[in-house]
Amino acid sequence: MRPQGKNSSQGAACEADQKRRCRAHLCRLSAGSARRLLALRALVLDTAAATPGVGEIEETLKWGEPAYLTSASKSGSTIRLGPVKSNPSEYALYFNCKTTLVDTFRTLFPVELRYEGNRAIVLDAGQAPPLDALSFCIQAALTYHRKTASRRAKVGKEGKPEKPGSCT
């Protein structure tokens, strides 16, 4: 919940402006790319709304591409959407390469999805996206920090319970 007053109205205006910029950025792409990326955007926002504990999603531009963050709950890792620059018939969901997200997705969906290193799920414009697999991956990214914090709190380096917030 946002505090009331001058700062909350400025914050809401800033958020609305960021969302407009993201949509405008997507709409400047070719019609096909825009349509595919707007569909992915809707999937991210719908998945976030349906996932307990995620809260409000912040939509902003990072590296010139739409990015989705769990700024309020801090439950997840950033997801970016964009065309694959080296191949115009492909588009991707990009994840923080320092997480284990893409490795996990590769283990769970070795055939259903294609990957670029440890940072992206790559989709072909000529094929229907596997929505169930993508929804799972999006949900995993949006709850990534919640799950890793929970695991760290349960077991420390030597297998002993660890206090939340302690360094390993």
N, C-alpha and C positions, 0 to 999 in steps of 0.2 A: 504494500500500500504506500502511495506517495504522500509526503507531507503536503498540507494545503498551504496556499500563499503564492507569492510572486514567483519563487523559484520553481514550484511545481508546474505552473503554467508555462514558464520558459522551457522547462524540461520536456513537457508534452509537445510544445511547438517544435523543438529541436528534433525529437523522435519522429514526428510527422514529416519534417523536412527530410530526414535521413531515408525514411521509407519512400518518399516521392523520388529522391535521387536514385535509389536502388531500382525502382520500377522504371524510371526514365532511362537509366543505363541499360537495362534489359531490353527495353523497347527500341533502343537505337541499333540493336543488332539486327541481322537479317531476320525476316519474318519467321523462318523455320527455327532458327536458333532462339529467338525471343520466345516463341511458343513453347519450345521444349524446356527452356530455363524457367519460364513462368510456371509451368506445370511442376517442376522440381521445387520451386519456391513454395508453391501451394502445399506440396507434400511435406516439406520441412515444417511449415507453419501448422498444418493439420496434425502432424505427428507430435509436435511440441504441445499443442492444445490437449491432445489425448493422453499425454504422458504425465502421470502424477509427479509432483516435485520439481518440474522443470520451470514452471512459472512463465512470466512474460519473456518473449524473445526480442532482443535488440537486433534490428536490421540496419546494417551500415555498409559502407564500401571499404574493403581492405585490398590493397594492391590493385585497385581499380575494378574489383569484382564484388558482387553482393556477398555479404557475409552475415552469418546468423550466430548470435552469442547468447548465452544464458547469464547475462550480466546481473540480474536480480538474485537468482538462486545460486549462481556460480556452480551449478551442477554438471555442466558439460564443457566440451571442447568446441572450438569454433568450426563451423562448416562454411565453406565458400562454394559458390557455383560459378561456372564459366565454360566457355568454349575451349576446346583443346587447340592451342595456337598452331601446332604443327599439322593438324588435320581438321579442316573445317567441317567434316562430316561427323565429328565426335564432340562430345561435351562431357563435363565431369563434375563430380562432387569432390572437393578438396578438403583434406583433414590435416591437422597438425602432424607433421612427420615425426615428431618426438613422442608420439603416443603409440600404443600397441593396437590402435583401432584397425588399420588396414590389414595388419597381420592376422588379427582375429577374424575379420571379414573373409580374408583369403582362405582361412581354415574352414569356416562355416559355409562359404559359397564359392567353392573352387571352380564350378562350371557356370553358375548363373551370372556371375559378374566378372568383369575384366578390371585389371588394376594397373596403375602406373607407380612403380616403386612402392614406397611405404607412405604415399601421400594422397592417392586419388583412386576413386572408382570411375572408370571410363565407360561411357555409354555411346552406342552407335546410333546416329540419327535415323538410320534406316530400319531400326528394330524397335519394337515396343519395349519400354523399360520394365524390368521385373519389379513391380511395385511392392510386393510383399518383402522381398529381400532388401530393397532400398529403405522401406519403412523401418525394418529391424536395424539396419545400419545407422540410420538417422537417429533412432531412439537411443542406440548405444552411444553415439557421439554426444547427444544431449544430456546423458546421465553419466558420462565417463568419469568425471571427478568425484561424483557421489559414490560410485562403485569402488574406485581406487582408494578413496579415503577410508571407506568401510573396511576394505581388505587390509590396509595398513594398520588400522586401529585394532584389528583382531589378532594379527600375528606380526611380531617383530622379526629382526634378523635371525635370532637364535630360536625362533619358533615360540617365543614367549609372548604373552599378550603385551601390547604396547599402549602407552598412554597417547590419546589423540594429541596431535601437535608436536610430539617429540620427534627429533631428527634421527635418521638412521645413517 
